Amino acid sequence: MSDNIIVADKLSEKQQEYMALIAEIMEIRKRGEKPLAFIRTYGCQQNVADSEKIKGMLARSGFGFVDEPDDADFILFNTCAVREHAEDRVFGNVGALKNLKRRHPQILIALCGCMMEQEHIANRIYQSFPFVGLVFGTHSLHHFPELMYHSLVDGKRIFERGNDDNKLYEGFPVRRDGSFKGWLPIMYGCNNFCTYCIVPYVRGRERSREKDIILSEARDMISSGYKDITLLGQNVNSYGKTLQTPVTFAQLISEIDQNDGEYWLRFMTSHPKDCSKELIDAIANSRHISKHLHLPFQSGSDRILKAMNRRYDRKKYLETIAYAKEKIDGVSLTSDIIVGFPGETYEDFKETLSLIREVEFTSLFTFIYSPRVGTPAAKMDDPVSAEEKSKWFRELLDVQEEIAAKRCSSMVGQTERVLIESEKEKTGELNARTSGNIIVELDGDPSLIGTFQNVKITKARNWILKGELI
């Protein structure tokens, strides 16, 4: 490892001891036959993966899990700081717990995640929500049992944030939410410092996990029957740079692909400045890597890309896309876009529209700019009104809807291999997904959930396809 990165071989024995102590305490405090926990996760897949670690530690502490907070002895919200809407939802849902805490004072209510790494947010929680007993940030996950134990025993409110020791911890027990779709973190943190993004401030600097550990976990997931495995990182293309023996992301994903089995391998998120030809070639030549590339471009204007500190330009992005289309047969392309970045003009926005038309993305994740306290963009002049930005946003959606409808229509009559994921409650139809990450709805027995099937596409509806089992 590099000098400033330390990997723990396992979660410390001290934390294991705290889990056992929590189990003893909860035998006394529980309201039912066993202690129960309610976990709600906001934001990205990395937060989901963190929640699975928390659930693993809680399971070791004797907890079961419930879907409603009213039944829980421990309630935790794992928060997201990327957009204002997610923050507002957290505040609203936490406030709704006030009466529950009044009825059952022994309940411990906790908040964690990216929002909690921001001082102004932690202060607001402390002052406005006195019934919240435990608050910790993203860098405190490795000693969550210790924090929870002291909160239960001492009866004092515990707030811990901003203690990034620049270490990377391994050996967490994990309780996965799914049985055939799973997340596999390969790195943490981000070094990019895009001017609109809070992630480097709340997640810390890039830290890559050792390749052998990742390969072992991937093999375990494949042998356990996982069919859809997503490698996670704030910028997976930067994987390996902090390792003593550097490894590229393309090398890592190619080694995982060598494992036999029936599965798809996905990854996110991929930064355009680091998306190499080596990676695209690895996807093209693989047996299991999904033929789907999510490559956020954010804006089609070079002027705005520079203001965002994205460190690529329109030409480089389009060259990468052209290479991917050339090498990966039937590649599905998706992206992220920010509308109304500070200083953006309608002429800048039209360059975004023209890029969308040129690439013809399968789908887009689109957002109106949301200022984040502590980022450079939050201090930039932003003269365009919210109403005007909303008009641009609607125009963008109309363009992409037309493109998506055209692309999906071209797939009618084709046969696609899909993974059956779920059953729709209202109609009883099955939801499936292609390798290119396109949703297909079809009739079928729920026993097919979690299996690969061949489906003939019979109808197209913008972003969603209709199909029938072959």
Residue pairs with C-beta under 8 A, 6 or more apart in sequence:
1 7
1 210
1 242
1 243
1 244
2 242
2 243
2 244
4 166
5 166
5 167
5 168
5 207
5 242
6 167
6 168
7 167
7 168
7 169
7 170
7 209
7 210
7 213
8 142
8 167
8 168
8 169
8 170
8 171
9 170
9 171
10 170
10 171
11 142
11 169
11 170
11 171
11 172
11 173
12 142
12 143
14 143
14 146
15 57
15 142
15 143
15 144
15 145
15 146
16 60
16 145
18 145
18 146
18 148
18 149
19 57
19 60
19 61
19 145
20 61
21 149
22 61
22 62
22 145
22 148
22 149
22 152
23 60
23 61
23 62
25 149
25 152
25 153
26 35
26 61
26 62
26 63
26 73
26 152
27 35
27 62
29 35
29 73
29 106
29 152
30 36
30 73
31 73
31 104
31 106
32 71
34 62
34 63
34 64
35 61
35 62
35 63
35 64
35 73
35 74
36 63
36 64
36 65
36 66
36 71
36 72
36 73
36 74
37 55
37 58
37 63
37 64
37 65
37 66
37 72
37 73
37 74
37 75
37 76
38 65
38 66
38 67
38 68
38 69
38 71
38 72
38 74
38 75
38 76
39 51
39 54
39 55
39 58
39 65
39 76
39 78
40 69
40 76
40 77
40 78
40 93
41 47
41 48
41 50
41 51
41 78
42 77
42 78
42 79
42 80
42 86
42 89
42 90
42 113
43 78
43 79
43 80
43 81
43 82
43 86
43 113
43 114
44 80
44 82
45 183
45 230
45 232
45 268
46 183
46 185
46 188
46 203
46 232
46 233
46 234
47 78
47 79
47 80
47 113
47 114
48 177
48 183
49 183
49 184
49 185
49 232
50 78
50 112
50 113
50 138
50 141
51 78
51 177
52 174
52 175
52 176
52 177
52 183
53 141
53 172
53 173
53 174
54 76
54 78
54 112
54 141
54 144
55 65
55 174
55 175
55 177
56 172
56 173
56 174
56 175
57 144
57 145
57 172
57 173
58 65
58 74
58 175
59 173
59 175
60 173
61 145
61 148
63 73
63 74
66 72
69 75
69 97
69 100
70 100
72 107
73 106
73 107
73 108
74 107
74 108
74 110
74 148
75 97
75 107
75 108
75 109
75 110
76 109
76 110
76 111
76 112
77 90
77 93
77 94
77 110
77 111
77 112
77 113
78 112
78 113
79 86
79 87
79 90
79 111
79 112
79 113
79 114
79 115
79 116
80 86
80 87
80 90
80 113
80 114
80 115
81 87
81 113
81 114
81 115
81 117
81 118
81 121
81 198
81 202
81 372
82 114
82 197
82 198
82 199
82 372
83 367
83 370
84 370
84 371
84 372
85 370
87 115
87 121
90 111
90 115
91 124
94 109
94 111
94 125
94 129
94 132
95 129
97 109
97 131
98 129
98 131
100 107
101 107
101 109
101 131
102 131
108 133
108 134
108 148
108 151
108 152
109 131
109 132
109 133
109 134
110 132
110 133
110 134
110 135
110 136
110 148
110 151
111 125
111 132
111 134
111 135
111 136
112 135
112 136
112 137
112 138
112 140
112 141
112 144
113 137
113 138
114 137
114 138
114 198
114 199
114 202
114 203
115 121
115 202
116 122
116 125
116 135
116 136
116 137
116 138
116 161
117 137
117 138
117 139
117 161
117 162
117 201
117 202
117 203
118 161
118 198
118 201
118 202
118 373
118 374
119 161
119 162
120 373
122 135
122 159
122 161
125 132
125 135
125 159
126 135
126 157
126 159
130 157
132 157
133 151
133 157
133 158
134 147
134 148
134 151
134 157
134 158
135 157
135 158
135 159
135 160
135 161
136 144
136 147
136 158
136 159
136 160
136 161
137 160
137 161
137 162
137 163
137 202
138 202
138 203
138 204
139 161
139 162
139 163
139 164
139 165
139 204
140 147
140 160
140 161
140 163
141 169
141 172
142 167
142 169
142 172
147 158
147 160
150 156
150 158
151 157
151 158
164 204
166 204
166 205
166 207
167 207
168 188
168 207
168 208
168 209
170 209
170 213
176 182
176 183
179 225
179 226
179 450
180 225
180 226
180 227
180 228
180 419
180 450
181 226
181 227
181 228
181 229
181 230
181 419
181 421
182 221
182 226
182 228
182 229
182 230
183 229
183 230
183 232
184 214
184 217
184 218
184 221
184 229
184 230
184 231
184 232
185 209
185 231
185 232
185 233
186 208
186 209
186 214
186 231
186 232
186 233
186 236
186 239
186 249
186 252
187 206
187 207
187 208
187 209
187 233
187 234
187 235
187 236
187 238
187 239
187 242
188 203
188 204
188 206
188 207
188 233
188 234
189 200
189 203
189 204
189 205
189 206
189 207
189 234
190 197
190 199
190 200
190 203
190 205
190 206
190 234
190 235
191 200
191 205
191 206
191 235
191 238
192 200
192 234
192 235
192 271
192 309
192 311
193 200
193 309
194 298
194 308
194 309
194 310
195 307
195 308
195 309
195 375
195 376
195 377
195 380
196 308
196 338
196 341
196 369
196 371
196 372
196 375
196 377
197 372
197 375
198 372
198 374
198 375
199 234
201 374
201 375
203 234
206 234
206 235
206 238
206 241
206 242
207 242
208 238
208 239
208 240
208 241
208 242
208 243
208 247
210 243
211 240
211 243
211 247
211 252
211 255
214 231
214 252
214 256
215 252
215 255
215 256
218 229
218 256
218 259
219 259
221 229
222 229
222 259
222 261
222 263
223 261
225 450
226 263
227 262
227 263
227 264
227 419
227 450
227 451
227 452
228 263
228 264
228 266
228 419
228 433
229 263
229 264
229 265
229 266
230 266
230 267
230 268
231 252
231 253
231 256
231 265
231 266
231 267
231 268
232 267
232 268
233 239
233 267
233 269
234 269
235 269
235 270
235 271
235 274
236 249
236 267
236 268
236 269
236 270
237 249
237 270
237 271
237 274
237 275
237 276
237 279
238 249
238 271
238 274
239 247
239 248
239 249
239 252
240 246
240 247
240 248
240 249
240 251
240 252
248 276
248 278
248 279
249 267
249 279
250 276
250 278
250 279
250 281
250 282
253 265
253 267
253 279
253 282
253 283
253 286
253 289
254 282
254 286
256 265
256 288
257 265
257 282
257 286
257 287
257 288
257 289
259 288
261 288
262 452
263 288
264 288
264 289
264 290
264 419
264 435
265 286
265 288
265 289
265 290
266 289
266 290
266 292
266 437
268 294
269 294
269 296
270 279
270 293
270 294
270 295
270 296
271 296
272 295
272 296
272 297
272 310
272 312
272 316
272 317
272 320
273 310
273 311
273 312
273 316
275 293
275 295
275 320
277 323
280 293
280 320
280 323
280 324
280 327
280 328
281 327
282 289
283 289
283 290
283 291
283 293
283 324
283 327
283 328
283 331
284 327
284 328
284 329
290 435
290 436
290 437
291 328
291 329
291 330
291 331
291 332
291 435
291 436
292 331
292 332
292 333
292 334
292 362
292 435
292 436
292 437
293 324
293 328
293 331
293 332
293 333
293 334
294 333
294 334
294 335
294 336
294 437
295 317
295 320
295 321
295 324
295 333
295 334
295 335
296 335
296 336
296 337
296 365
297 317
297 335
297 336
297 337
297 355
298 304
298 305
298 308
298 310
298 336
298 337
298 338
298 341
299 305
299 308
299 310
299 337
299 338
299 341
299 344
299 348
299 351
299 352
300 314
300 348
300 351
300 352
300 353
300 354
300 355
300 356
301 314
301 344
301 347
301 348
301 349
301 351
301 352
302 313
302 314
303 348
304 341
304 343
304 344
304 348
305 312
305 313
305 314
307 341
307 342
307 343
307 377
307 380
308 338
308 341
308 377
309 376
314 351
314 355
317 355
318 355
318 358
318 359
321 333
321 359
324 331
324 333
325 331
325 333
330 436
331 436
332 362
332 434
332 435
332 436
332 437
332 438
333 359
333 360
333 361
333 362
334 361
334 362
334 363
334 364
334 365
334 437
335 359
335 361
335 364
335 365
336 364
336 365
336 366
336 367
337 352
337 356
337 364
337 365
337 366
337 367
337 396
338 367
338 368
338 369
339 349
339 352
339 366
339 367
339 368
339 369
339 389
339 392
339 393
339 396
340 368
340 369
340 382
340 384
340 388
340 389
340 392
340 393
341 369
341 377
342 369
342 371
342 377
342 380
342 381
342 382
343 380
343 381
343 382
343 383
344 369
344 384
345 384
346 392
349 392
349 396
352 396
353 395
353 396
353 399
356 364
356 396
356 399
356 400
356 403
357 399
357 403
360 403
360 406
360 407
361 400
361 403
361 404
362 404
362 407
362 436
362 437
362 438
362 463
363 400
363 404
363 437
363 438
363 463
364 396
364 400
366 393
366 396
366 397
366 400
368 386
368 389
368 390
368 393
369 377
369 382
369 389
371 377
371 378
371 382
372 378
401 462
404 462
404 463
405 460
405 461
405 462
408 438
408 460
408 461
408 462
408 463
408 464
408 465
409 460
411 438
411 457
411 460
411 465
412 457
412 458
412 459
412 460
412 465
413 456
413 457
414 456
414 457
415 454
415 455
415 456
415 457
415 470
416 434
416 435
416 440
416 454
416 455
416 456
416 457
416 465
416 467
417 434
417 435
417 452
417 453
417 454
417 455
418 432
418 433
418 434
418 440
418 452
418 453
418 454
418 455
418 467
419 432
419 433
419 450
419 451
419 452
420 430
420 431
420 432
420 444
420 448
420 449
420 450
420 451
420 452
420 453
421 430
421 431
421 432
421 433
421 449
421 450
422 430
422 431
422 449
423 429
423 430
423 431
423 446
423 449
424 430
424 431
424 441
428 443
429 441
429 442
429 443
430 441
430 442
430 443
430 444
430 446
430 448
430 449
431 439
431 440
431 441
432 439
432 440
432 441
432 442
432 453
432 455
432 467
433 439
433 440
434 440
434 465
438 463
438 464
438 465
439 463
439 464
439 465
440 455
440 457
440 464
440 465
440 466
440 467
441 464
441 465
441 466
441 467
442 455
442 466
442 467
442 468
442 469
443 468
443 469
444 453
444 469
448 469
453 469
453 470
454 469
454 470
455 467
455 468
455 469
455 470
456 467
456 468
456 470
457 465
457 466
457 467
458 466
458 467
458 468
459 465
459 466
459 467
460 466
